[in-house]
Amino acid sequence: MIKVKKFVVNPLSQNSLVLSDEETKECVLIDPGFYYGEEQDEVKYYIERNELKPVKIINTHCHFDHIMGVDFIRDEYKIPFLAHADDAFWVDRAVDQGKMYNFEMQPVKPIDEFIEEGQTIKFGEADLEVIHVPGHAPGHVVFYSKNDKLLIAGDVIFYGSIGRTDLPGGDFDTLITNIKEKLFPLPIDTKVYCGHGPETTLGFEKENNPFLT
């Protein structure tokens, strides 16, 4: 079983996640946006208190609010940073991304390993399928656990909404098509953890999301 811990962090109220395998205590950190010292302390305390073993950082995409804490986590636990190659340019532009929104960003070291659609990411006895869902960002992926009926959606889909498509590499039609063709065939009771805001389910979004009905 996968246990999910959500941290709402940084000035953009971004959801940073720790997914842990309850059998082995191995964990992955998804979209670490820890910006302030107290946010960094909180996730360190959670990992220590629960005796977790971080093994990877995996990002849905690399917009600045989702990579603010990447190097903190990478340096603290000596683990690799994984993301899709099509979002590597966002990592290279981390400082400039921050400036666009009047945030001070430090440079972020390059992605250590590229991930792609169909790949399986394992931690302990748990695994996540990588599904490429561009439209919000060109390298945006989501992580799906069939066994746990769990979808880590990043900024593809929100409760009653979708990710913005006006940033470089974004495209509205591409996003809508990918959600309907790649995500909506999954079980309707799949729980969705979003990059911002509350959790939802695929069934609720199929029936109620004004962008997708």
KEKEDO-432802 format. One record per residue (C-alpha): residue number from 1; chain; x, y, z. Coordinates in pm, 1 decimal. Layout:
<sites>
@i: NUM; ch: A; c1: X; c2: Y; c3: Z $
...
</sites>
This chain:
<sites>
@i: 1; ch: A; c1: 0.0; c2: 0.0; c3: 0.0 $
@i: 2; ch: A; c1: 108.5; c2: 353.6; c3: -76.2 $
@i: 3; ch: A; c1: 75.1; c2: 618.1; c3: 192.2 $
@i: 4; ch: A; c1: 42.6; c2: 978.4; c3: 71.6 $
@i: 5; ch: A; c1: 145.5; c2: 1281.6; c3: 274.2 $
@i: 6; ch: A; c1: 65.1; c2: 1623.6; c3: 129.3 $
@i: 7; ch: A; c1: 248.6; c2: 1943.8; c3: 218.8 $
@i: 8; ch: A; c1: 97.6; c2: 2273.6; c3: 101.0 $
@i: 9; ch: A; c1: 402.3; c2: 2492.7; c3: 48.7 $
@i: 10; ch: A; c1: 552.3; c2: 2809.2; c3: -95.3 $
@i: 11; ch: A; c1: 363.8; c2: 3130.5; c3: -179.2 $
@i: 12; ch: A; c1: 169.0; c2: 2956.6; c3: -457.2 $
@i: 13; ch: A; c1: 15.0; c2: 2697.5; c3: -221.2 $
@i: 14; ch: A; c1: 165.3; c2: 2413.4; c3: -420.0 $
@i: 15; ch: A; c1: 108.9; c2: 2053.1; c3: -313.3 $
@i: 16; ch: A; c1: 436.4; c2: 1870.8; c3: -249.0 $
@i: 17; ch: A; c1: 389.2; c2: 1499.2; c3: -186.4 $
@i: 18; ch: A; c1: 572.8; c2: 1220.3; c3: -9.5 $
@i: 19; ch: A; c1: 461.0; c2: 876.6; c3: -125.3 $
@i: 20; ch: A; c1: 584.9; c2: 590.1; c3: 88.9 $
@i: 21; ch: A; c1: 561.4; c2: 213.2; c3: 62.0 $
@i: 22; ch: A; c1: 417.4; c2: 94.5; c3: 390.6 $
@i: 23; ch: A; c1: 604.5; c2: -237.8; c3: 375.5 $
@i: 24; ch: A; c1: 961.4; c2: -117.1; c3: 322.4 $
@i: 25; ch: A; c1: 940.2; c2: 252.5; c3: 420.8 $
@i: 26; ch: A; c1: 1101.7; c2: 353.8; c3: 92.7 $
@i: 27; ch: A; c1: 957.7; c2: 679.9; c3: -37.9 $
@i: 28; ch: A; c1: 960.6; c2: 917.7; c3: -331.5 $
@i: 29; ch: A; c1: 915.2; c2: 1293.5; c3: -316.2 $
@i: 30; ch: A; c1: 697.2; c2: 1438.7; c3: -588.8 $
@i: 31; ch: A; c1: 718.1; c2: 1803.7; c3: -699.5 $
@i: 32; ch: A; c1: 914.6; c2: 1929.0; c3: -397.1 $
@i: 33; ch: A; c1: 827.8; c2: 2297.8; c3: -377.0 $
@i: 34; ch: A; c1: 964.6; c2: 2357.2; c3: -26.3 $
@i: 35; ch: A; c1: 1067.1; c2: 2724.5; c3: -33.2 $
@i: 36; ch: A; c1: 1089.0; c2: 2842.1; c3: 326.6 $
@i: 37; ch: A; c1: 1310.1; c2: 2698.2; c3: 598.5 $
@i: 38; ch: A; c1: 1014.7; c2: 2592.6; c3: 810.2 $
@i: 39; ch: A; c1: 872.0; c2: 2397.0; c3: 515.3 $
@i: 40; ch: A; c1: 1201.5; c2: 2218.1; c3: 471.3 $
@i: 41; ch: A; c1: 1215.1; c2: 2139.4; c3: 842.3 $
@i: 42; ch: A; c1: 860.6; c2: 2003.5; c3: 835.3 $
@i: 43; ch: A; c1: 927.2; c2: 1749.9; c3: 560.3 $
@i: 44; ch: A; c1: 1257.3; c2: 1645.5; c3: 718.8 $
@i: 45; ch: A; c1: 1078.2; c2: 1587.1; c3: 1047.9 $
@i: 46; ch: A; c1: 806.1; c2: 1383.7; c3: 878.0 $
@i: 47; ch: A; c1: 1062.3; c2: 1162.0; c3: 704.3 $
@i: 48; ch: A; c1: 1263.5; c2: 1114.0; c3: 1023.5 $
@i: 49; ch: A; c1: 961.6; c2: 1053.9; c3: 1249.4 $
@i: 50; ch: A; c1: 822.5; c2: 788.3; c3: 1015.8 $
@i: 51; ch: A; c1: 1165.7; c2: 630.8; c3: 954.0 $
@i: 52; ch: A; c1: 1127.9; c2: 670.9; c3: 577.8 $
@i: 53; ch: A; c1: 1401.3; c2: 604.9; c3: 323.5 $
@i: 54; ch: A; c1: 1391.9; c2: 857.0; c3: 36.4 $
@i: 55; ch: A; c1: 1503.2; c2: 701.8; c3: -292.2 $
@i: 56; ch: A; c1: 1398.0; c2: 943.6; c3: -569.1 $
@i: 57; ch: A; c1: 1259.0; c2: 1285.3; c3: -655.0 $
@i: 58; ch: A; c1: 1004.8; c2: 1253.4; c3: -936.6 $
@i: 59; ch: A; c1: 840.4; c2: 1558.1; c3: -1089.8 $
@i: 60; ch: A; c1: 519.7; c2: 1586.2; c3: -1283.5 $
@i: 61; ch: A; c1: 666.6; c2: 1894.6; c3: -1451.7 $
@i: 62; ch: A; c1: 922.0; c2: 2163.4; c3: -1386.0 $
@i: 63; ch: A; c1: 747.3; c2: 2497.3; c3: -1346.0 $
@i: 64; ch: A; c1: 928.3; c2: 2697.5; c3: -1080.1 $
@i: 65; ch: A; c1: 682.7; c2: 2642.2; c3: -795.8 $
@i: 66; ch: A; c1: 728.4; c2: 2264.9; c3: -834.6 $
@i: 67; ch: A; c1: 1110.6; c2: 2270.2; c3: -826.8 $
@i: 68; ch: A; c1: 1178.9; c2: 2523.3; c3: -549.3 $
@i: 69; ch: A; c1: 1285.5; c2: 2245.4; c3: -313.3 $
@i: 70; ch: A; c1: 1446.0; c2: 2001.5; c3: -556.1 $
@i: 71; ch: A; c1: 1807.1; c2: 2078.3; c3: -470.7 $
@i: 72; ch: A; c1: 1733.1; c2: 2093.4; c3: -97.9 $
@i: 73; ch: A; c1: 1591.2; c2: 1740.0; c3: -111.9 $
@i: 74; ch: A; c1: 1855.6; c2: 1616.4; c3: -356.2 $
@i: 75; ch: A; c1: 2140.2; c2: 1741.4; c3: -137.6 $
@i: 76; ch: A; c1: 1981.2; c2: 1637.1; c3: 192.4 $
@i: 77; ch: A; c1: 1917.9; c2: 1275.1; c3: 93.6 $
@i: 78; ch: A; c1: 2165.3; c2: 1225.3; c3: -192.6 $
@i: 79; ch: A; c1: 1895.8; c2: 1099.7; c3: -428.7 $
@i: 80; ch: A; c1: 1839.4; c2: 1160.9; c3: -801.6 $
@i: 81; ch: A; c1: 1593.6; c2: 1403.6; c3: -959.7 $
@i: 82; ch: A; c1: 1377.0; c2: 1252.0; c3: -1234.8 $
@i: 83; ch: A; c1: 1158.2; c2: 1437.6; c3: -1485.5 $
@i: 84; ch: A; c1: 1062.5; c2: 1430.7; c3: -1853.0 $
@i: 85; ch: A; c1: 1320.8; c2: 1556.8; c3: -2101.9 $
@i: 86; ch: A; c1: 1074.3; c2: 1798.9; c3: -2261.1 $
@i: 87; ch: A; c1: 1067.8; c2: 2000.5; c3: -1937.4 $
@i: 88; ch: A; c1: 1445.7; c2: 2025.1; c3: -1898.2 $
@i: 89; ch: A; c1: 1440.0; c2: 2379.9; c3: -2036.4 $
@i: 90; ch: A; c1: 1224.1; c2: 2489.2; c3: -1743.2 $
@i: 91; ch: A; c1: 1492.7; c2: 2368.0; c3: -1501.8 $
@i: 92; ch: A; c1: 1755.6; c2: 2559.8; c3: -1695.9 $
@i: 93; ch: A; c1: 1538.4; c2: 2872.2; c3: -1665.6 $
@i: 94; ch: A; c1: 1454.9; c2: 2835.0; c3: -1295.7 $
@i: 95; ch: A; c1: 1591.9; c2: 3176.9; c3: -1198.6 $
@i: 96; ch: A; c1: 1414.0; c2: 3351.6; c3: -1486.6 $
@i: 97; ch: A; c1: 1091.2; c2: 3170.8; c3: -1405.3 $
@i: 98; ch: A; c1: 1104.4; c2: 3309.6; c3: -1054.1 $
@i: 99; ch: A; c1: 1171.1; c2: 3661.9; c3: -1177.0 $
@i: 100; ch: A; c1: 854.0; c2: 3650.4; c3: -1388.2 $
@i: 101; ch: A; c1: 656.0; c2: 3628.7; c3: -1064.0 $
@i: 102; ch: A; c1: 886.8; c2: 3836.8; c3: -842.2 $
@i: 103; ch: A; c1: 1028.3; c2: 3535.0; c3: -658.9 $
@i: 104; ch: A; c1: 1393.9; c2: 3487.7; c3: -580.7 $
@i: 105; ch: A; c1: 1494.0; c2: 3147.9; c3: -718.9 $
@i: 106; ch: A; c1: 1833.4; c2: 2985.7; c3: -695.6 $
@i: 107; ch: A; c1: 1961.0; c2: 2791.0; c3: -996.1 $
@i: 108; ch: A; c1: 1850.8; c2: 2427.2; c3: -998.7 $
@i: 109; ch: A; c1: 2096.7; c2: 2161.3; c3: -1108.6 $
@i: 110; ch: A; c1: 1999.0; c2: 1964.3; c3: -1420.2 $
@i: 111; ch: A; c1: 1768.9; c2: 1664.5; c3: -1419.1 $
@i: 112; ch: A; c1: 1960.1; c2: 1348.0; c3: -1326.6 $
@i: 113; ch: A; c1: 1743.6; c2: 1096.1; c3: -1512.7 $
@i: 114; ch: A; c1: 1477.8; c2: 1140.4; c3: -1778.6 $
@i: 115; ch: A; c1: 1149.0; c2: 954.4; c3: -1752.7 $
@i: 116; ch: A; c1: 903.7; c2: 875.7; c3: -2029.6 $
@i: 117; ch: A; c1: 559.5; c2: 735.3; c3: -2095.5 $
@i: 118; ch: A; c1: 513.6; c2: 369.5; c3: -2009.4 $
@i: 119; ch: A; c1: 800.0; c2: 362.7; c3: -1763.2 $
@i: 120; ch: A; c1: 741.6; c2: 214.0; c3: -1418.3 $
@i: 121; ch: A; c1: 891.2; c2: 386.9; c3: -1115.8 $
@i: 122; ch: A; c1: 943.9; c2: 151.7; c3: -822.9 $
@i: 123; ch: A; c1: 996.9; c2: 224.3; c3: -455.5 $
@i: 124; ch: A; c1: 988.9; c2: -66.2; c3: -216.7 $
@i: 125; ch: A; c1: 697.7; c2: -293.3; c3: -310.9 $
@i: 126; ch: A; c1: 507.6; c2: -6.6; c3: -475.4 $
@i: 127; ch: A; c1: 518.1; c2: 116.4; c3: -831.7 $
@i: 128; ch: A; c1: 387.2; c2: 407.0; c3: -1038.8 $
@i: 129; ch: A; c1: 317.5; c2: 412.4; c3: -1412.3 $
@i: 130; ch: A; c1: 435.8; c2: 721.4; c3: -1599.4 $
@i: 131; ch: A; c1: 179.2; c2: 872.9; c3: -1838.0 $
@i: 132; ch: A; c1: 280.6; c2: 1168.2; c3: -2056.8 $
@i: 133; ch: A; c1: 6.7; c2: 1435.1; c3: -2054.1 $
@i: 134; ch: A; c1: 135.9; c2: 1752.9; c3: -2222.3 $
@i: 135; ch: A; c1: -70.4; c2: 2067.7; c3: -2261.5 $
@i: 136; ch: A; c1: 6.7; c2: 2252.3; c3: -1938.2 $
@i: 137; ch: A; c1: 379.0; c2: 2191.8; c3: -1990.1 $
@i: 138; ch: A; c1: 539.5; c2: 1997.7; c3: -2276.2 $
@i: 139; ch: A; c1: 704.7; c2: 1746.4; c3: -2044.7 $
@i: 140; ch: A; c1: 416.3; c2: 1707.0; c3: -1803.1 $
@i: 141; ch: A; c1: 363.5; c2: 1352.4; c3: -1680.2 $
@i: 142; ch: A; c1: 128.0; c2: 1200.4; c3: -1426.1 $
@i: 143; ch: A; c1: 194.1; c2: 904.0; c3: -1198.8 $
@i: 144; ch: A; c1: -65.4; c2: 627.3; c3: -1171.6 $
@i: 145; ch: A; c1: -95.1; c2: 340.9; c3: -925.2 $
@i: 146; ch: A; c1: -342.1; c2: 79.6; c3: -1047.1 $
@i: 147; ch: A; c1: -320.1; c2: -116.4; c3: -721.7 $
@i: 148; ch: A; c1: -396.8; c2: 185.7; c3: -502.7 $
@i: 149; ch: A; c1: -636.2; c2: 356.5; c3: -749.8 $
@i: 150; ch: A; c1: -424.8; c2: 668.0; c3: -715.0 $
@i: 151; ch: A; c1: -330.8; c2: 937.3; c3: -968.7 $
@i: 152; ch: A; c1: -72.9; c2: 1209.0; c3: -903.9 $
@i: 153; ch: A; c1: -186.3; c2: 1464.8; c3: -1159.6 $
@i: 154; ch: A; c1: 32.0; c2: 1769.7; c3: -1104.2 $
@i: 155; ch: A; c1: -120.3; c2: 2068.9; c3: -1281.9 $
@i: 156; ch: A; c1: -302.5; c2: 1874.8; c3: -1554.5 $
@i: 157; ch: A; c1: -636.3; c2: 1867.0; c3: -1375.3 $
@i: 158; ch: A; c1: -773.1; c2: 2033.1; c3: -1062.7 $
@i: 159; ch: A; c1: -1095.5; c2: 2004.0; c3: -867.2 $
@i: 160; ch: A; c1: -1340.2; c2: 2152.4; c3: -1117.2 $
@i: 161; ch: A; c1: -1069.2; c2: 2299.7; c3: -1336.5 $
@i: 162; ch: A; c1: -760.2; c2: 2232.5; c3: -1548.8 $
@i: 163; ch: A; c1: -406.0; c2: 2366.0; c3: -1567.7 $
@i: 164; ch: A; c1: -333.1; c2: 2691.3; c3: -1746.4 $
@i: 165; ch: A; c1: -215.8; c2: 2659.6; c3: -2105.7 $
@i: 166; ch: A; c1: -75.2; c2: 3006.5; c3: -2177.1 $
@i: 167; ch: A; c1: 284.8; c2: 2939.7; c3: -2070.7 $
@i: 168; ch: A; c1: 558.0; c2: 2836.4; c3: -2319.6 $
@i: 169; ch: A; c1: 489.7; c2: 2487.8; c3: -2449.3 $
@i: 170; ch: A; c1: 128.0; c2: 2492.4; c3: -2331.6 $
@i: 171; ch: A; c1: -169.2; c2: 2420.4; c3: -2555.6 $
@i: 172; ch: A; c1: -536.4; c2: 2403.8; c3: -2456.6 $
@i: 173; ch: A; c1: -652.5; c2: 2152.7; c3: -2718.8 $
@i: 174; ch: A; c1: -358.4; c2: 1923.2; c3: -2645.9 $
@i: 175; ch: A; c1: -434.8; c2: 1925.8; c3: -2274.2 $
@i: 176; ch: A; c1: -806.9; c2: 1853.6; c3: -2316.0 $
@i: 177; ch: A; c1: -741.3; c2: 1574.0; c3: -2565.0 $
@i: 178; ch: A; c1: -482.3; c2: 1409.1; c3: -2342.4 $
@i: 179; ch: A; c1: -703.3; c2: 1421.8; c3: -2033.8 $
@i: 180; ch: A; c1: -994.3; c2: 1263.0; c3: -2217.7 $
@i: 181; ch: A; c1: -789.2; c2: 1002.7; c3: -2405.1 $
@i: 182; ch: A; c1: -532.1; c2: 905.5; c3: -2141.2 $
@i: 183; ch: A; c1: -687.3; c2: 974.3; c3: -1801.3 $
@i: 184; ch: A; c1: -1061.9; c2: 933.2; c3: -1837.7 $
@i: 185; ch: A; c1: -1035.2; c2: 564.5; c3: -1942.5 $
@i: 186; ch: A; c1: -892.0; c2: 493.3; c3: -1593.8 $
@i: 187; ch: A; c1: -1134.8; c2: 375.2; c3: -1320.7 $
@i: 188; ch: A; c1: -1378.2; c2: 648.4; c3: -1215.9 $
@i: 189; ch: A; c1: -1304.7; c2: 591.1; c3: -846.4 $
@i: 190; ch: A; c1: -936.0; c2: 675.1; c3: -894.1 $
@i: 191; ch: A; c1: -835.9; c2: 934.9; c3: -634.9 $
@i: 192; ch: A; c1: -658.3; c2: 1234.1; c3: -785.8 $
@i: 193; ch: A; c1: -395.8; c2: 1438.6; c3: -603.7 $
@i: 194; ch: A; c1: -359.4; c2: 1774.3; c3: -779.2 $
@i: 195; ch: A; c1: -68.0; c2: 2015.8; c3: -791.3 $
@i: 196; ch: A; c1: -278.2; c2: 2282.0; c3: -617.1 $
@i: 197; ch: A; c1: -600.3; c2: 2262.9; c3: -420.4 $
@i: 198; ch: A; c1: -800.3; c2: 1967.2; c3: -287.5 $
@i: 199; ch: A; c1: -812.6; c2: 1608.0; c3: -402.9 $
@i: 200; ch: A; c1: -1080.8; c2: 1484.8; c3: -641.0 $
@i: 201; ch: A; c1: -1174.5; c2: 1171.6; c3: -837.1 $
@i: 202; ch: A; c1: -1176.1; c2: 1102.7; c3: -1207.3 $
@i: 203; ch: A; c1: -1545.2; c2: 1021.3; c3: -1191.6 $
@i: 204; ch: A; c1: -1630.4; c2: 1355.7; c3: -1036.4 $
@i: 205; ch: A; c1: -1430.0; c2: 1543.7; c3: -1297.8 $
@i: 206; ch: A; c1: -1586.2; c2: 1349.6; c3: -1586.0 $
@i: 207; ch: A; c1: -1931.0; c2: 1449.8; c3: -1465.1 $
@i: 208; ch: A; c1: -1871.8; c2: 1799.0; c3: -1326.6 $
@i: 209; ch: A; c1: -1559.8; c2: 1966.3; c3: -1465.9 $
@i: 210; ch: A; c1: -1686.1; c2: 2244.9; c3: -1696.4 $
@i: 211; ch: A; c1: -1377.4; c2: 2217.6; c3: -1916.7 $
@i: 212; ch: A; c1: -1425.4; c2: 1845.0; c3: -1973.9 $
@i: 213; ch: A; c1: -1797.0; c2: 1769.9; c3: -1979.7 $
</sites>
